[in-house]
Amino acid sequence: MSGTLYVVGTPIGNLQDFSPRALQTLADVDFIAAEDTRVTLKLLTHFGLKKPLVSYYEHNKASQGPVIVARLAAGESCALVTDAGLPAISDPGEALVRLCHQAGVPVVSVPGPSALTAALSVSGMPSDHFYFEGFLSADKKERADRLQRLAAVPCTLLFYEAPHKLAATAQEMLRVFGDRPMAAVRELTKIHEEILPTTLAAFCDRLARQEPRGEYVLIVQGAPVEANDDKQHTLQQALALAARLQEEGLPPTKAAKIAAEFTGRKKGDVYAAMTGKD
């Protein structure tokens, strides 16, 4: 196991979801890089494991990442874990994985529970095409701008949100998106798990009457693409999606291809409208 980073999925609630392979990996590595060492220590204690822990999270990743990579390059093995779920998905572990690739350190996946796919699978919302946004910005203007960019995207949208920001986020979604079908999924695999198929308007009304508790995954229907839409309207949806994909680092040709697949447009038409080239 020397010189390898293992990306290990941990339970998002129910400890019985921890795989035998994940447990064995934690037992075998030289050390564990954890988002919160206190949370991971409780997990290790529950399963009777003892292992050196190092802290790796959003605010120390720039300094701690190179230290971890140096240890890996020297021959040690490390398991990367987050507080719950799969590391490097809307998580600072992404930066550590990238550093390992750049340094030529092998990275191995030890898959496990993920709130993203678990929530989508029980939501009843379309899953053939979906876009994962994760956590929106806490800044009101940035959050509104982000939602405006997503308003024309014609595929299912997924968001993570904390309970103290949930009402404001849902109200902003209703204002920008209009009333759309959605599902609110909270506390997955835990005692108070709840799956609520609803609409944005009804969900906002519920939040006004009942204080939310627990971490939420919000799954919102994408912008409708109707059979009788005029071509310009559909092209604008494709361009909005392509622009969003480019923001995430995709080259124009790839962004145009994906946007065309989602909207039923021709790739050449989307690319031409993006770049002004035929």
Helices and strands as residue ranges (DSSP letters): E 5-8, G 15-17, H 20-28, E 31-34, H 37-46, E 53-55, H 61-73, E 78-81, H 93-103, E 107-110, H 115-123, E 130-135, H 140-150, E 156-161, H 163-177, E 181-186, E 194-199, H 200-209, E 216-220, H 231-247, H 252-263, H 267-275
